[in-house]
Structure formats: structure tokens, C-alpha cells
């Protein structure tokens, strides 16, 4: 049986269609996987420079099936960062868009759907037999810190997510998030495992071609991060003609209560369903799911554990309202093996052993629903008082709902970043009064846009550099 049971589905049915012009049936995907197997590649690390395309997906499926260990990276990754990763992990092969053949170099071994397999000259080295996949953590695409997946992680999460979403072979899943991002990869896996079709889209959400591709190909399910929904609201998504789109899902970060309610109300009024989820790279994407029927009753909740998983709180603190607060933990078959920061770490055994502590602070209500309320490390100590950066952001976004805010800093000062220049003189006095802290504890930076990575997550390092440059001026 092949990876994700792709050989068990209707071989004449479309498995993958991308907006670059490639369409592949399940039979053709199986044939491509077998063509890779015929190459006789050794068990080794392969760098996959991913675009949302059929070619990138074929390589991933083949390497997983044939027991190579792919590291999924963005095809747009900075060349210097890629060289750093190559120096550390010494891949035997690259699987890249054909347009990158000369930039990467090496002997061409195989080609398919606009992608080429290039031999680097590095020799294979010992890998843990359980190791199946490497991903960067969502905020560190150029860091040598990787998440080590073991065989069974991806399959378990795909099957359990498909179960909780009630996917069938009739779904047409939309992969708009990068496939090298754990949530985007899970969209692919959870649809292929039930014999559904997957649309691979490179076009941007702001591009009319994106939505036309979805409409023409009758996409039925969409998954976005919070930033995706911010864009969709701005471009008038709720007025688009997308009659087949039935499911809107969210993961990869916390929505504001206002945005959560907007999506939930839109779905209720249009006969769709909104599914809030929560997960991490360390849990192969998803660990929690909110029943769409509870979306308007449990605004902001990530729900309960997916099938065969267990959520729990560490260091529980009871609250007066009957809820309990603590660090969120998870147990389940989708928990990965741990991290790697160097080549030798790829020989290590399973460190997590089925249990992962997320570092997220969560609240569990009296009905067992979980709400993420902040990060364990997202606190500063200003004038000796503990201040939550997430709470300050929430206060500011409530007071100024049309503005975008991000807070960072250290125990000397909180740096507040916004894109709204009209608030230049208001924010610091307002938040100073709210927190009862002297104005010198805060500094406001007005910037053109909030820097984000390929996954829509804020790049705090860029904000820190901006603040440092202003200090030096």
C-alpha cells in the first residue's frame, strides 16, 4: 500500500490540479511515485524547494513512500539561508522547479511536472529509521532548527483530521497555504487520504485569478491563517460567487474575536460551515477542532482534541468563573519526535514520546472547550510588573479596530508597531492610562506594513531590527 493509500482510490479520478496547468489522476500519481522508486535512490536527506504545484507535491509523495527523508522549504527561500541549511544537513539531492536548475547545480537525475531532481555530490549518512520528514518551525525558515517527523505522524493526522471534518472523496480541497508549512501540508494529506481532489494554488489571495481558479474548478474547502481572513475581508470575499465552497477552516494563529464572529456569521448566513482549528509543526499540524455548530456559541475557541488525541493543561490555575488556565499540552499519534539543530540530531530517537507542551497559555471552560489566550514567553516585566504582550495587543485592537498592531520589546520598554499614522499621538497615552504604567515604558513605531513570512506569521526579528535602527538614529 502506498503512502496516504493513494493506490487504493479511484485511479481515474483527479488527485491534483494546479494553476500552472498540470492535472494528475490518482493513477498518474501512483505511476510517478513508482518512477521515483525505479531510480533506486538511497535513504538520505533531500531538499525539496516547494511551490504550490503538482511537481512539488509529486516529489514529497514519492520520497515519503520510498523512505527518503525530505526537508520541505520554500522555493523563495533566501539563497544565503539555503546555503546555511545545506552546510548543516548536506542533502544528497535537491527537488526543485526546473527554472532553478542552474542556480542549484548538480547532475539532473529525473524530471516531472516542471520539477527536476538534482544530485549534489554529498554522500548519504546515517538517519534514524523512524525519521520520515523534516519541516522548519513556522517562524524559522532559515534556522537549522527543524521538526523531526516519524513514520505514522502524517498519516495519523491526515486520517483523524479527515474524520473530524467529515471529508469524503467528493471534496475538492484548496491548498493556498504553502505546502512546506505544516497546515498547508495537512490540507493536502487529509484530502488525499480519502481519495478527494486537491487544488494547488500559487496565485495570491488578492489576485482575481486565484478566486477564478477556485470557482471554475469548484473548490469545496478552504483553510486560511488569520492574515488570510484579514485579506479576504478587505477584498470583499463575502460578496464573491463561489457556490461550491462549503467549508472555511482556520488555523496557524489566533483570530480576533471580531474576525472570528465575522466568519462564523457569514458561514451561518450563507449555508456554509466555519471550522476553527489549532495545531503546530510539532503535532503534524492539527490537535484541536471546534464543531462548526458551536462557532457562534464559543467565539474564539479552538474547540476540543481531534480523534485519538488528548488536550490537557499543565500547572492548572482555577479561575473564579469556573474556568481553568494553564499551559496547553497534547498527547496523540501525530506528535513528532522532537527537534534537530545539526546533522547528528537526525540519528536521535523520539524525545517527545507522544506528548507535546505547546508553550501556549489556554483556558478551558466548564464544558471542556479550550481558548488560547497567549504565549508562555509573551510577557515583559515593566517597572517590576508582569505585562502580557498579547493582552496589550487585544486592548489596542479593541480600542482601534481598523488599525493593525504588534507588540514586542524587552523588560526595559514595550515597542508598539502600527500601520496607522493617524494614531501617532494617541496610542502611548491610551495604553499608559490603561495599564497605569508611565509613558516611558512604551514607544510607538509607525510602519508601512507588518512584516510577515510565507505563512502569514509576523517576523519579530524584522521588527526588532527596525526598532534598533531607530535607536541608532
SEFI-459145 format. One record per residue (C-alpha): residue number from 1; residue in three letters; x negated, y, z. Coordinates in nm, 3 decimals. Each point is the difference from the previous one (the first is absolute). Layout:
BEGIN
num_residuo_xx_yy_zz
NUM_ALA_X_Y_Z
...
! end
This chain:
BEGIN
num_residuo_xx_yy_zz
1_UNK_0.000_0.000_0.000
2_UNK_-0.138_0.342_-0.096
3_UNK_-0.030_0.308_0.221
4_UNK_0.343_0.151_0.086
5_UNK_0.163_-0.302_-0.170
6_UNK_-0.023_0.172_-0.337
7_UNK_0.004_-0.336_-0.179
8_UNK_0.328_-0.098_0.171
9_UNK_0.208_0.282_-0.150
10_UNK_0.173_0.036_-0.339
11_UNK_-0.301_0.008_-0.234
12_UNK_0.188_0.199_-0.263
13_UNK_0.099_0.279_0.238
14_UNK_-0.185_0.333_0.007
15_UNK_-0.236_0.006_0.297
16_UNK_-0.192_0.324_-0.065
17_UNK_0.068_0.306_-0.212
18_UNK_-0.215_0.313_0.016
19_UNK_0.029_0.348_-0.145
20_UNK_-0.313_-0.059_-0.212
21_UNK_0.192_-0.233_-0.232
22_UNK_-0.068_-0.345_0.143
23_UNK_0.276_-0.251_0.074
24_UNK_-0.078_-0.349_0.132
25_UNK_0.228_-0.295_0.075
26_UNK_-0.065_-0.234_0.290
27_UNK_-0.129_-0.254_-0.253
28_UNK_-0.247_0.251_-0.141
29_UNK_-0.116_0.096_0.351
30_UNK_-0.061_-0.367_0.081
31_UNK_-0.193_-0.037_-0.325
32_UNK_-0.217_0.299_0.087
33_UNK_-0.073_-0.141_0.348
34_UNK_-0.100_-0.333_-0.156
35_UNK_-0.226_0.182_-0.250
36_UNK_-0.185_0.156_0.294
37_UNK_-0.028_-0.343_0.165
38_UNK_-0.162_-0.136_-0.318
39_UNK_-0.283_0.252_0.041
40_UNK_-0.125_-0.199_0.299
41_UNK_-0.082_0.307_0.209
42_UNK_-0.171_-0.068_0.334
43_UNK_0.160_0.088_0.332
44_UNK_-0.120_0.357_0.038
45_UNK_0.103_0.362_0.059
46_UNK_0.148_0.177_-0.304
47_UNK_0.063_0.376_-0.007
48_UNK_0.338_0.070_-0.166
49_UNK_0.036_0.364_-0.104
50_UNK_0.376_0.026_-0.006
51_UNK_0.248_0.195_-0.203
52_UNK_0.369_-0.080_0.020
53_UNK_-0.014_-0.214_-0.309
54_UNK_0.050_-0.355_-0.116
55_UNK_-0.374_-0.051_-0.048
56_UNK_-0.089_0.092_0.357
57_UNK_0.277_-0.223_0.134
58_UNK_-0.106_-0.299_-0.212
59_UNK_-0.351_0.013_0.145
60_UNK_0.127_0.014_0.359
61_UNK_0.233_-0.297_-0.055
62_UNK_-0.273_-0.204_-0.169
63_UNK_-0.265_0.068_0.264
64_UNK_0.238_-0.084_0.283
65_UNK_0.104_-0.321_-0.172
66_UNK_-0.355_-0.106_-0.093
67_UNK_-0.153_0.078_0.343
68_UNK_-0.216_0.296_-0.088
69_UNK_0.021_0.288_0.249
70_UNK_0.116_0.327_-0.161
71_UNK_-0.060_0.339_0.156
72_UNK_0.276_0.224_-0.135
73_UNK_-0.113_0.360_-0.059
74_UNK_0.142_0.294_-0.190
75_UNK_-0.127_0.036_-0.356
76_UNK_-0.029_0.370_0.083
77_UNK_-0.232_-0.055_0.296
78_UNK_-0.292_0.242_0.010
79_UNK_-0.305_-0.156_-0.167
80_UNK_-0.228_0.074_0.296
81_UNK_0.240_-0.170_0.242
82_UNK_0.027_-0.298_-0.231
83_UNK_-0.380_-0.030_-0.016
84_UNK_-0.012_0.004_0.380
85_UNK_0.247_-0.287_0.017
86_UNK_-0.189_-0.189_-0.271
87_UNK_-0.325_0.035_0.194
88_UNK_0.165_-0.142_0.310
89_UNK_0.207_-0.284_-0.151
90_UNK_-0.189_-0.087_-0.323
91_UNK_0.288_-0.127_-0.217
92_UNK_-0.079_-0.267_-0.258
93_UNK_0.261_0.146_-0.238
94_UNK_0.209_0.309_-0.070
95_UNK_0.353_-0.016_-0.143
96_UNK_0.059_0.346_-0.151
97_UNK_0.189_0.190_-0.268
98_UNK_-0.172_-0.045_-0.337
99_UNK_-0.061_0.375_-0.012
100_UNK_-0.238_-0.040_0.298
101_UNK_-0.213_-0.273_-0.160
102_UNK_-0.300_0.221_-0.073
103_UNK_0.018_0.193_0.328
104_UNK_-0.011_-0.324_0.203
105_UNK_-0.238_-0.196_-0.224
106_UNK_-0.067_-0.371_0.002
107_UNK_0.077_-0.296_-0.225
108_UNK_0.358_-0.030_-0.130
109_UNK_0.135_-0.343_0.099
110_UNK_0.375_0.027_-0.065
111_UNK_0.267_0.246_-0.121
112_UNK_0.377_0.022_0.037
113_UNK_0.270_0.271_-0.009
114_UNK_-0.246_0.289_-0.025
115_UNK_-0.228_-0.126_0.281
116_UNK_-0.348_-0.152_-0.015
117_UNK_-0.194_-0.232_0.232
118_UNK_-0.362_0.115_0.035
119_UNK_-0.281_-0.209_0.150
120_UNK_-0.226_0.210_0.221
121_UNK_-0.305_-0.219_0.061
122_UNK_0.050_-0.023_0.378
123_UNK_-0.018_-0.356_0.128
124_UNK_0.289_-0.161_0.193
125_UNK_-0.039_-0.020_0.377
126_UNK_0.173_-0.191_0.277
127_UNK_0.359_0.100_0.086
128_UNK_0.237_-0.127_0.265
129_UNK_0.215_-0.270_-0.156
130_UNK_0.317_0.164_0.134
131_UNK_-0.079_0.338_-0.159
132_UNK_0.237_0.082_-0.287
133_UNK_0.009_0.379_-0.060
134_UNK_-0.165_0.325_0.105
135_UNK_0.178_0.335_0.025
136_UNK_-0.113_0.337_0.122
137_UNK_0.198_0.140_0.291
138_UNK_0.244_0.261_-0.129
139_UNK_-0.208_0.299_0.110
140_UNK_-0.348_-0.119_-0.095
141_UNK_-0.026_-0.081_-0.369
142_UNK_-0.372_0.077_-0.010
143_UNK_-0.086_-0.151_0.335
144_UNK_-0.170_-0.340_0.025
145_UNK_0.261_-0.092_0.264
146_UNK_0.228_-0.256_-0.160
147_UNK_0.293_-0.214_0.116
148_UNK_-0.066_-0.374_-0.037
149_UNK_0.307_-0.198_-0.113
150_UNK_0.016_-0.376_0.039
151_UNK_0.182_-0.249_-0.221
152_UNK_0.367_-0.002_0.093
153_UNK_0.023_0.366_0.113
154_UNK_0.121_0.139_-0.331
155_UNK_0.231_-0.292_-0.072
156_UNK_0.163_0.012_0.346
157_UNK_0.063_0.372_-0.018
158_UNK_0.133_-0.025_-0.356
159_UNK_0.246_-0.275_0.093
160_UNK_0.118_0.160_0.325
161_UNK_0.040_0.346_-0.154
162_UNK_0.190_-0.150_-0.295
163_UNK_0.225_-0.174_0.253
164_UNK_0.077_0.310_0.207
165_UNK_0.062_0.211_-0.313
166_UNK_0.207_-0.281_-0.149
167_UNK_-0.192_0.015_-0.328
168_UNK_0.108_-0.232_-0.280
169_UNK_-0.135_-0.084_-0.345
170_UNK_0.229_0.272_-0.139
171_UNK_-0.195_0.284_0.165
172_UNK_-0.216_0.236_-0.202
173_UNK_-0.247_0.140_0.251
174_UNK_-0.171_0.333_-0.061
175_UNK_-0.369_0.014_0.092
176_UNK_-0.073_0.373_0.012
177_UNK_-0.235_-0.017_0.300
178_UNK_-0.358_-0.103_-0.090
179_UNK_-0.039_-0.377_-0.009
180_UNK_-0.326_0.035_0.194
181_UNK_0.210_0.146_0.285
182_UNK_0.146_-0.267_0.228
183_UNK_0.361_0.121_-0.040
184_UNK_-0.023_0.011_-0.380
185_UNK_-0.150_-0.349_-0.002
186_UNK_0.283_-0.130_0.216
187_UNK_0.260_0.141_-0.240
188_UNK_-0.164_-0.211_-0.271
189_UNK_-0.038_-0.315_0.210
190_UNK_0.350_0.004_0.151
191_UNK_0.160_0.023_-0.344
192_UNK_-0.219_-0.253_-0.182
193_UNK_0.046_-0.260_0.275
194_UNK_0.374_-0.019_-0.079
195_UNK_-0.040_0.009_-0.379
196_UNK_0.107_0.363_-0.044
197_UNK_-0.150_0.255_-0.240
198_UNK_-0.246_0.275_0.092
199_UNK_-0.037_0.337_-0.171
200_UNK_-0.357_0.134_0.027
201_UNK_0.004_0.379_-0.031
202_UNK_-0.302_0.228_-0.039
203_UNK_0.203_0.314_-0.070
204_UNK_0.039_0.252_0.282
205_UNK_0.329_0.046_0.186
206_UNK_0.018_0.357_-0.133
207_UNK_-0.028_-0.124_-0.359
208_UNK_0.338_-0.040_-0.178
209_UNK_-0.151_-0.304_-0.176
210_UNK_-0.018_-0.178_0.337
211_UNK_0.375_0.018_0.052
212_UNK_0.079_-0.071_-0.365
213_UNK_-0.209_-0.319_0.020
214_UNK_0.191_-0.104_0.312
215_UNK_0.338_0.079_-0.158
216_UNK_-0.066_-0.175_-0.332
217_UNK_-0.140_-0.311_0.169
218_UNK_0.277_-0.006_0.261
219_UNK_-0.214_0.013_0.314
220_UNK_0.199_-0.116_0.302
221_UNK_-0.227_0.066_0.301
222_UNK_-0.239_0.283_0.088
223_UNK_-0.244_0.033_0.290
224_UNK_-0.161_0.330_0.093
225_UNK_-0.209_0.156_0.275
226_UNK_0.123_0.317_0.176
227_UNK_-0.177_0.222_-0.254
228_UNK_0.178_-0.184_-0.284
229_UNK_0.338_0.099_0.141
230_UNK_-0.111_0.360_0.054
231_UNK_-0.081_0.018_-0.372
232_UNK_0.324_-0.175_-0.097
233_UNK_0.209_0.244_0.198
234_UNK_-0.176_0.297_-0.165
235_UNK_0.057_-0.132_-0.354
236_UNK_0.369_-0.078_0.056
237_UNK_-0.015_-0.378_0.019
238_UNK_0.350_-0.010_0.149
239_UNK_0.138_0.140_-0.328
240_UNK_-0.173_-0.250_-0.231
241_UNK_0.184_-0.261_-0.204
242_UNK_-0.147_-0.330_0.120
243_UNK_0.299_-0.235_0.010
244_UNK_-0.194_-0.323_0.066
245_UNK_-0.210_0.136_0.288
246_UNK_0.156_-0.161_0.306
247_UNK_-0.268_-0.003_0.272
248_UNK_-0.218_0.282_0.131
249_UNK_-0.267_-0.113_0.246
250_UNK_-0.253_0.198_0.201
251_UNK_-0.326_-0.085_0.172
252_UNK_-0.352_0.126_0.043
253_UNK_0.075_0.272_0.255
254_UNK_0.267_0.173_0.203
255_UNK_0.277_0.198_-0.167
256_UNK_0.132_0.308_0.172
257_UNK_0.347_-0.059_0.145
258_UNK_0.136_0.252_-0.251
259_UNK_-0.147_-0.188_-0.298
260_UNK_0.108_-0.336_0.142
261_UNK_0.357_0.126_0.032
262_UNK_-0.005_0.147_-0.353
263_UNK_-0.097_-0.334_-0.155
264_UNK_0.241_-0.200_0.217
265_UNK_0.295_0.229_-0.079
266_UNK_-0.085_0.001_-0.371
267_UNK_-0.008_-0.380_-0.005
268_UNK_0.326_-0.031_0.192
269_UNK_0.178_0.246_-0.231
270_UNK_-0.135_-0.156_-0.321
271_UNK_0.059_-0.365_0.090
272_UNK_-0.367_-0.078_0.050
273_UNK_-0.194_-0.122_0.301
274_UNK_-0.290_0.164_0.182
275_UNK_-0.251_-0.235_0.164
276_UNK_-0.252_0.155_0.237
277_UNK_-0.303_-0.221_0.063
278_UNK_-0.328_0.014_0.188
279_UNK_-0.329_-0.178_-0.049
280_UNK_-0.377_0.021_-0.035
281_UNK_-0.281_-0.143_-0.211
282_UNK_-0.085_-0.215_0.301
283_UNK_0.341_-0.170_-0.020
284_UNK_0.002_-0.048_-0.379
285_UNK_0.236_0.296_-0.039
286_UNK_0.322_-0.043_0.196
287_UNK_0.090_-0.098_0.356
288_UNK_0.332_0.181_0.064
289_UNK_0.324_0.059_-0.191
290_UNK_0.310_0.206_0.079
291_UNK_0.331_-0.151_-0.111
292_UNK_0.139_0.254_-0.250
293_UNK_0.338_-0.013_0.173
294_UNK_-0.171_0.148_0.307
295_UNK_-0.179_0.282_-0.185
296_UNK_0.234_0.280_0.108
297_UNK_0.045_-0.140_0.352
298_UNK_-0.376_-0.032_0.058
299_UNK_-0.150_0.308_-0.166
300_UNK_-0.379_-0.027_0.003
301_UNK_-0.015_-0.366_0.102
302_UNK_-0.221_-0.260_-0.167
303_UNK_0.242_-0.268_0.117
304_UNK_-0.103_-0.341_0.127
305_UNK_-0.257_-0.264_-0.096
306_UNK_0.018_-0.172_-0.338
307_UNK_0.083_-0.375_0.000
308_UNK_-0.264_-0.216_0.174
309_UNK_-0.155_0.311_0.158
310_UNK_0.015_0.148_0.350
311_UNK_-0.029_0.363_0.109
312_UNK_-0.098_0.089_0.356
313_UNK_-0.133_0.292_0.205
314_UNK_-0.328_0.012_0.189
315_UNK_-0.021_0.191_0.330
316_UNK_0.377_0.055_0.012
317_UNK_0.125_0.317_0.168
318_UNK_0.374_0.012_0.087
319_UNK_0.185_0.323_-0.084
320_UNK_0.295_0.153_0.183
321_UNK_0.234_-0.063_-0.294
322_UNK_-0.058_-0.376_0.012
323_UNK_-0.249_-0.008_-0.285
324_UNK_-0.358_-0.127_0.033
325_UNK_-0.317_0.153_-0.146
326_UNK_-0.339_-0.157_-0.073
327_UNK_-0.252_-0.092_-0.268
328_UNK_0.163_-0.209_-0.273
329_UNK_-0.129_-0.353_-0.050
330_UNK_0.095_-0.272_-0.247
331_UNK_-0.036_-0.378_-0.031
332_UNK_0.063_-0.193_-0.320
333_UNK_-0.144_-0.208_-0.286
334_UNK_-0.077_0.314_-0.201
335_UNK_-0.257_0.133_0.253
336_UNK_-0.340_0.013_-0.171
337_UNK_-0.338_-0.124_0.126
338_UNK_-0.151_0.333_0.104
339_UNK_-0.244_0.247_-0.153
340_UNK_-0.324_-0.001_-0.195
341_UNK_-0.255_0.280_-0.009
342_UNK_-0.282_-0.195_-0.164
343_UNK_-0.056_-0.303_-0.223
344_UNK_-0.079_-0.228_0.295
345_UNK_0.345_0.068_0.147
346_UNK_0.156_-0.192_-0.289
347_UNK_-0.117_-0.322_0.170
348_UNK_0.178_0.082_0.327
349_UNK_0.298_-0.200_0.120
350_UNK_0.344_0.129_0.098
351_UNK_-0.040_0.267_0.268
352_UNK_0.365_0.114_0.028
353_UNK_0.134_-0.357_0.037
354_UNK_0.350_0.094_-0.104
355_UNK_0.036_0.307_0.224
356_UNK_-0.061_0.363_-0.090
357_UNK_0.014_0.313_0.218
358_UNK_0.092_0.285_-0.230
359_UNK_-0.114_0.309_0.192
360_UNK_0.346_0.148_-0.059
361_UNK_0.204_0.117_0.297
362_UNK_0.357_-0.128_-0.029
363_UNK_0.326_0.016_0.190
364_UNK_0.238_-0.297_0.025
365_UNK_0.362_0.086_0.066
366_UNK_0.251_-0.204_0.200
367_UNK_0.111_-0.189_-0.312
368_UNK_-0.354_-0.105_-0.089
369_UNK_-0.061_0.247_-0.284
370_UNK_-0.348_0.153_-0.028
371_UNK_-0.090_0.363_-0.071
372_UNK_-0.355_0.117_-0.079
373_UNK_-0.068_0.319_0.196
374_UNK_-0.372_0.060_-0.057
375_UNK_-0.351_-0.137_-0.026
376_UNK_-0.196_-0.111_0.302
377_UNK_-0.294_0.220_-0.102
378_UNK_0.203_0.302_-0.116
379_UNK_-0.046_0.197_0.321
380_UNK_-0.212_0.297_0.102
381_UNK_-0.079_0.121_0.349
382_UNK_0.040_0.378_-0.008
383_UNK_-0.082_0.191_0.319
384_UNK_0.017_-0.335_0.178
385_UNK_0.351_-0.080_-0.128
386_UNK_0.074_-0.298_-0.227
387_UNK_0.169_0.121_-0.321
388_UNK_0.142_-0.226_-0.276
389_UNK_-0.085_0.111_-0.353
390_UNK_0.300_-0.193_-0.132
391_UNK_0.231_0.178_0.245
392_UNK_-0.133_0.343_-0.103
393_UNK_0.059_-0.088_-0.366
394_UNK_0.355_-0.108_0.084
395_UNK_0.069_0.327_0.184
396_UNK_-0.135_0.208_-0.288
397_UNK_0.190_-0.193_-0.268
398_UNK_0.321_0.035_0.200
399_UNK_-0.051_0.376_0.038
400_UNK_-0.115_0.054_-0.360
401_UNK_0.167_-0.281_-0.203
402_UNK_-0.106_0.137_-0.341
403_UNK_-0.370_0.011_0.088
404_UNK_-0.259_-0.278_0.006
405_UNK_-0.225_-0.037_0.308
406_UNK_-0.290_-0.218_0.106
407_UNK_-0.179_0.024_0.335
408_UNK_-0.356_-0.108_0.079
409_UNK_-0.290_0.123_0.213
410_UNK_-0.188_-0.089_0.318
411_UNK_0.020_0.071_0.372
412_UNK_-0.122_0.355_-0.059
413_UNK_0.273_0.106_-0.243
414_UNK_0.294_-0.126_-0.204
415_UNK_-0.015_0.081_-0.370
416_UNK_0.339_0.043_-0.166
417_UNK_0.014_-0.017_-0.380
418_UNK_0.295_0.124_-0.205
419_UNK_0.073_0.083_-0.363
420_UNK_0.238_0.286_0.087
421_UNK_-0.184_0.334_0.006
422_UNK_0.310_0.183_0.126
423_UNK_-0.048_-0.166_0.339
424_UNK_-0.354_0.127_0.047
425_UNK_0.092_0.221_0.296
426_UNK_0.279_-0.214_0.150
427_UNK_-0.129_-0.351_0.061
428_UNK_-0.264_0.054_0.268
429_UNK_0.218_0.226_0.221
430_UNK_0.290_-0.242_-0.039
431_UNK_-0.191_-0.316_0.090
432_UNK_-0.188_0.179_0.279
433_UNK_0.333_0.092_0.160
434_UNK_0.139_-0.351_-0.054
435_UNK_-0.297_-0.171_0.166
436_UNK_-0.076_0.270_0.254
437_UNK_-0.362_-0.008_-0.117
438_UNK_-0.207_0.311_-0.077
439_UNK_-0.012_0.102_-0.366
440_UNK_-0.375_-0.064_-0.006
441_UNK_0.079_-0.373_0.012
442_UNK_0.134_0.018_-0.356
443_UNK_-0.117_0.116_-0.341
444_UNK_0.210_0.012_-0.315
445_UNK_-0.134_-0.077_-0.348
446_UNK_0.209_0.083_-0.309
447_UNK_-0.099_-0.232_-0.285
448_UNK_0.125_-0.058_-0.355
449_UNK_0.100_-0.362_0.059
450_UNK_-0.036_-0.274_0.258
451_UNK_-0.280_-0.233_-0.123
452_UNK_0.118_-0.358_-0.047
453_UNK_-0.153_-0.323_-0.126
454_UNK_0.137_-0.233_-0.268
455_UNK_0.241_-0.147_0.254
456_UNK_0.157_0.336_0.086
457_UNK_-0.170_0.003_0.341
458_UNK_-0.165_0.312_0.137
459_UNK_-0.380_0.013_-0.030
460_UNK_-0.096_0.148_0.334
461_UNK_-0.369_0.010_-0.093
462_UNK_0.079_0.258_-0.269
463_UNK_0.188_0.209_0.256
464_UNK_-0.293_-0.020_0.241
465_UNK_-0.237_0.117_-0.274
466_UNK_0.229_0.293_-0.077
467_UNK_0.012_0.102_0.365
468_UNK_-0.380_-0.031_0.026
469_UNK_-0.055_0.220_-0.308
470_UNK_0.223_0.267_0.151
471_UNK_-0.202_-0.014_0.322
472_UNK_-0.321_0.057_-0.193
473_UNK_0.137_0.297_-0.196
! end
